[in-house]
Amino acid sequence: MRESLRRAGLVLLSVVVGLVVLELGLRTSTWGYLFAWSNFVLDARTVLAERDAGRYAPDERLGYVPRPGYAAPGMTIDAAGLRRTGDGAGATGAPILAVGDSFTFGDEVTDPETWPAQLQQITGRRVLNGGVSGYGFDQIVLRAEQLASRDKVAARDKPSDIVVAFIADDIRRTEMRRLWSADKPWFVIEGGKLELRGVPVPPRADPWATLTFWQKTLGYSYLFDFILRRLDLLHDWFGDHVRVHAPGVGELLACRLTERLADLQKQSGARVAIDSPLLDGW
């Protein structure tokens, strides 16, 4: 028994020494990391939190919305919290409201390059870009309801058409109560009806408080980070996602949410069109 324990101890020690040597060797090869031993997961989440704190404002119903008046190179958020699509000079008729995720908001492109801005040029009508990066389909629907029915919207901003755009991953996001460290609302089906949960949405938690035991320990390893990066697994390692529904429930929720859009069409008088790569057209 003692001999078995001794051998197991030697094997464990050899593995630990080998990993330490690999860690130091890898850090030496990149030099800068040899003297910087920060937690990679914490650093990533802290940078995201700091960026989002300036770009977004908390919203008790939606989780977060674009911060009114925010501006960055190529990106402008107007006083209503909508991304700028142009001055709308010469536009006639009631505007079109576009809601969706980062594809609608236009991440990584300038204001005039977003598809709502392009739609404005094509149709000659003002288009209001209500897209928000990172939204799930549930948040997109809630955002459409908020923008189409808010009392403070001037008569000239009341949309006659609403384009609801989404991608496949937005359906999965309806199964979550937290995405990328930001808490969000979610829906459940009770008595055959949709019921909203998680509101008021709590503010973003401190990045350190969101780390698991393994992220607080292995997060300091450049070797572990290097391996996950090569395996393309950093999305889940860096990301802070909390699930409330089993995979697949999002599809059922999405179907019920489209019924909610039908109700919005009746109540607001605006025509609602759904646009997605999953569909043939809208």
C-alpha positions as CSV (number, residue, x, y, z in Angstrom):
1,M,0.0,0.0,0.0
2,R,2.8,2.4,0.9
3,E,4.6,1.6,-2.3
4,S,1.5,2.3,-4.4
5,L,1.0,5.7,-2.6
6,R,4.6,6.5,-3.2
7,R,4.4,5.8,-6.9
8,A,1.1,7.7,-7.2
9,G,2.8,10.6,-5.4
10,L,5.7,10.5,-7.8
11,V,3.4,10.4,-10.8
12,L,1.4,13.4,-9.5
13,L,4.6,15.3,-8.7
14,S,6.0,14.6,-12.2
15,V,2.8,15.9,-13.8
16,V,2.8,19.1,-11.7
17,V,6.5,19.7,-12.4
18,G,5.9,19.1,-16.1
19,L,3.0,21.6,-16.2
20,V,5.0,24.2,-14.3
21,V,7.9,23.8,-16.8
22,L,5.4,24.1,-19.7
23,E,3.8,27.2,-18.1
24,L,7.2,28.9,-17.6
25,G,8.5,27.9,-21.0
26,L,5.4,29.2,-22.8
27,R,5.5,32.5,-20.8
28,T,9.2,32.8,-21.6
29,S,8.5,32.4,-25.3
30,T,6.2,35.4,-25.2
31,W,8.3,37.2,-22.6
32,G,5.7,39.8,-21.7
33,Y,3.7,37.2,-19.8
34,L,6.7,36.0,-17.8
35,F,6.3,38.9,-15.3
36,A,2.5,39.4,-15.7
37,W,0.5,36.9,-13.7
38,S,-3.0,38.3,-13.9
39,N,-6.2,36.2,-14.1
40,F,-7.0,36.1,-17.8
41,V,-10.7,35.4,-17.2
42,L,-11.0,38.3,-14.8
43,D,-9.2,40.6,-17.1
44,A,-11.5,39.7,-20.0
45,R,-14.7,40.2,-17.9
46,T,-13.3,43.5,-16.4
47,V,-12.6,44.9,-19.8
48,L,-16.1,44.0,-21.0
49,A,-17.7,45.5,-17.9
50,E,-15.8,48.7,-18.3
51,R,-16.7,49.0,-22.0
52,D,-20.3,48.2,-21.4
53,A,-20.6,50.7,-18.5
54,G,-19.9,53.5,-21.0
55,R,-21.8,52.2,-23.9
56,Y,-25.0,51.0,-22.2
57,A,-27.3,52.2,-19.5
58,P,-29.1,49.8,-17.1
59,D,-32.7,49.0,-17.8
60,E,-34.9,47.3,-15.2
61,R,-37.0,45.5,-17.9
62,L,-34.5,44.8,-20.6
63,G,-31.3,44.5,-18.6
64,Y,-29.5,47.2,-20.6
65,V,-30.1,49.6,-23.5
66,P,-27.7,51.9,-25.5
67,R,-26.8,54.9,-23.5
68,P,-28.4,58.1,-24.9
69,G,-25.7,60.5,-26.2
70,Y,-23.0,57.9,-26.3
71,A,-20.5,58.3,-29.2
72,A,-17.4,56.5,-30.4
73,P,-15.5,56.6,-33.7
74,G,-18.1,55.6,-36.3
75,M,-20.9,55.1,-33.7
76,T,-23.5,57.5,-32.5
77,I,-26.4,56.9,-30.1
78,D,-29.0,59.7,-30.2
79,A,-30.9,61.2,-27.3
80,A,-33.6,58.5,-27.6
81,G,-31.1,55.7,-27.2
82,L,-31.2,54.7,-30.9
83,R,-28.3,54.3,-33.2
84,R,-28.0,57.1,-35.8
85,T,-29.1,56.2,-39.3
86,G,-28.7,59.6,-40.9
87,D,-30.5,62.9,-40.7
88,G,-33.5,61.6,-42.6
89,A,-33.5,64.7,-44.9
90,G,-36.2,64.3,-47.5
91,A,-37.7,61.2,-45.8
92,T,-41.5,61.1,-46.0
93,G,-44.2,59.2,-44.1
94,A,-44.1,57.5,-40.8
95,P,-40.8,55.8,-39.8
96,I,-39.8,52.2,-39.8
97,L,-38.6,50.7,-36.5
98,A,-35.9,48.1,-36.7
99,V,-35.1,45.9,-33.7
100,G,-32.7,43.0,-33.3
101,D,-29.3,42.1,-31.9
102,S,-25.8,43.1,-33.0
103,F,-26.5,42.5,-36.7
104,T,-29.3,45.1,-36.5
105,F,-27.3,47.5,-34.2
106,G,-24.3,47.1,-36.6
107,D,-21.4,46.0,-34.5
108,E,-18.0,46.6,-36.2
109,V,-19.5,48.9,-38.9
110,T,-20.1,52.6,-39.0
111,D,-23.5,54.3,-38.6
112,P,-24.3,54.6,-42.4
113,E,-23.2,51.0,-43.0
114,T,-25.8,49.4,-40.7
115,W,-28.6,47.7,-42.6
116,P,-31.3,50.0,-41.0
117,A,-29.3,53.0,-42.4
118,Q,-29.1,51.3,-45.8
119,L,-32.9,50.5,-45.6
120,Q,-33.5,54.2,-45.0
121,Q,-31.6,55.1,-48.2
122,I,-33.4,52.5,-50.2
123,T,-36.9,53.3,-49.1
124,G,-36.6,57.0,-48.6
125,R,-38.3,56.7,-45.2
126,R,-36.8,57.3,-41.8
127,V,-35.6,54.1,-40.1
128,L,-35.2,54.0,-36.3
129,N,-32.4,51.6,-35.4
130,G,-33.4,50.0,-32.1
131,G,-31.0,47.0,-32.3
132,V,-29.0,46.1,-29.2
133,S,-25.9,43.9,-29.2
134,G,-26.2,40.7,-27.3
135,Y,-30.0,40.6,-27.1
136,G,-31.9,37.4,-27.1
137,F,-35.2,37.0,-29.0
138,D,-37.1,37.6,-25.8
139,Q,-35.3,41.0,-25.2
140,I,-35.8,41.9,-28.9
141,V,-39.6,41.5,-28.6
142,L,-39.6,43.4,-25.3
143,R,-37.6,46.2,-27.0
144,A,-40.1,46.3,-29.9
145,E,-42.9,46.7,-27.4
146,Q,-41.0,49.4,-25.5
147,L,-40.1,51.5,-28.5
148,A,-43.5,51.2,-30.3
149,S,-45.6,52.1,-27.3
150,R,-43.6,54.4,-25.2
151,D,-45.5,57.6,-24.4
152,K,-42.6,59.9,-24.7
153,V,-42.2,59.2,-28.4
154,A,-43.3,62.1,-30.5
155,A,-46.0,61.6,-33.1
156,R,-43.4,61.8,-35.9
157,D,-41.5,58.9,-34.4
158,K,-44.5,56.5,-34.1
159,P,-43.6,53.7,-36.5
160,S,-46.0,52.4,-39.1
161,D,-43.8,49.3,-39.7
162,I,-41.7,47.2,-37.3
163,V,-38.9,44.9,-38.6
164,V,-38.0,42.3,-36.1
165,A,-34.6,40.7,-37.0
166,F,-33.0,37.7,-35.3
167,I,-30.5,34.9,-35.8
168,A,-30.5,31.3,-34.6
169,D,-28.4,32.0,-31.5
170,D,-31.0,34.6,-30.3
171,I,-33.4,31.6,-29.7
172,R,-30.8,29.9,-27.5
173,R,-30.4,33.2,-25.6
174,T,-34.0,33.0,-24.5
175,E,-33.0,30.0,-22.4
176,M,-30.6,32.2,-20.3
177,R,-30.9,34.5,-17.4
178,R,-27.4,35.9,-17.8
179,L,-25.3,36.5,-20.9
180,W,-21.8,37.9,-21.1
181,S,-22.0,38.8,-17.4
182,A,-25.2,40.9,-17.9
183,D,-28.4,39.7,-16.2
184,K,-31.5,39.7,-18.5
185,P,-35.2,39.0,-18.2
186,W,-36.6,35.6,-19.3
187,F,-39.9,34.0,-19.9
188,V,-41.6,30.9,-18.6
189,I,-44.8,29.2,-19.8
190,E,-47.4,28.9,-17.0
191,G,-51.0,27.9,-17.5
192,G,-50.3,28.0,-21.3
193,K,-49.3,31.7,-21.1
194,L,-46.0,33.5,-21.2
195,E,-44.9,35.0,-17.9
196,L,-42.0,37.4,-17.6
197,R,-39.4,36.6,-14.9
198,G,-36.2,38.3,-13.6
199,V,-37.6,41.8,-13.5
200,P,-36.5,44.2,-12.3
201,V,-33.2,43.1,-13.8
202,P,-30.4,43.4,-11.2
203,P,-27.3,45.5,-12.1
204,R,-24.2,43.8,-13.4
205,A,-22.3,41.9,-10.8
206,D,-18.7,42.5,-9.9
207,P,-16.5,40.5,-12.3
208,W,-14.6,38.7,-9.5
209,A,-17.9,37.5,-8.0
210,T,-18.9,35.8,-11.2
211,L,-15.8,33.5,-11.4
212,T,-16.0,29.9,-10.5
213,F,-13.4,28.1,-8.4
214,W,-11.6,26.8,-11.5
215,Q,-11.7,30.2,-13.1
216,K,-10.2,31.7,-10.0
217,T,-7.3,29.2,-10.1
218,L,-6.8,28.0,-13.7
219,G,-7.6,31.5,-14.9
220,Y,-4.0,32.5,-14.0
221,S,-2.5,29.9,-16.3
222,Y,-1.2,31.1,-19.6
223,L,-0.8,27.5,-20.6
224,F,-4.5,26.7,-20.0
225,D,-5.5,29.9,-21.8
226,F,-3.2,28.9,-24.7
227,I,-4.8,25.5,-25.1
228,L,-8.4,26.7,-24.9
229,R,-7.6,29.4,-27.4
230,R,-6.2,26.8,-29.9
231,L,-9.3,24.7,-29.3
232,D,-11.6,27.7,-29.8
233,L,-13.2,27.2,-26.4
234,L,-12.6,30.6,-24.9
235,H,-16.2,31.8,-25.5
236,D,-17.6,29.7,-22.7
237,W,-14.5,30.0,-20.5
238,F,-14.4,33.8,-20.6
239,G,-18.2,34.2,-20.9
240,D,-20.5,34.4,-17.9
241,H,-23.7,32.6,-19.0
242,V,-26.4,31.3,-16.6
243,R,-29.1,29.0,-18.0
244,V,-32.6,28.7,-16.7
245,H,-34.1,26.5,-19.4
246,A,-33.0,23.2,-20.9
247,P,-31.6,23.3,-24.4
248,G,-34.5,23.4,-26.9
249,V,-37.0,25.2,-24.8
250,G,-36.1,28.4,-26.6
251,E,-37.8,27.2,-29.7
252,L,-41.1,26.9,-27.9
253,L,-40.6,30.3,-26.2
254,A,-39.9,31.9,-29.6
255,C,-43.1,30.6,-31.0
256,R,-45.1,32.1,-28.1
257,L,-43.1,35.4,-28.5
258,T,-44.2,35.7,-32.1
259,E,-47.8,35.6,-30.8
260,R,-46.8,38.5,-28.6
261,L,-45.6,40.3,-31.7
262,A,-49.0,39.7,-33.3
263,D,-50.6,41.4,-30.3
264,L,-48.2,44.3,-30.7
265,Q,-49.3,44.7,-34.3
266,K,-53.0,44.9,-33.3
267,Q,-52.3,47.3,-30.4
268,S,-49.9,49.6,-32.1
269,G,-51.4,49.6,-35.6
270,A,-47.9,49.1,-37.0
271,R,-47.3,46.2,-39.4
272,V,-44.8,43.8,-38.0
273,A,-42.4,41.8,-40.2
274,I,-40.0,39.1,-39.0
275,D,-36.6,38.9,-40.8
276,S,-34.1,36.1,-40.2
277,P,-31.6,34.0,-42.1
278,L,-33.8,31.1,-40.9
279,L,-36.7,32.3,-43.0
280,D,-37.0,32.6,-46.8
281,G,-37.9,36.3,-46.6
282,W,-40.3,38.7,-44.9
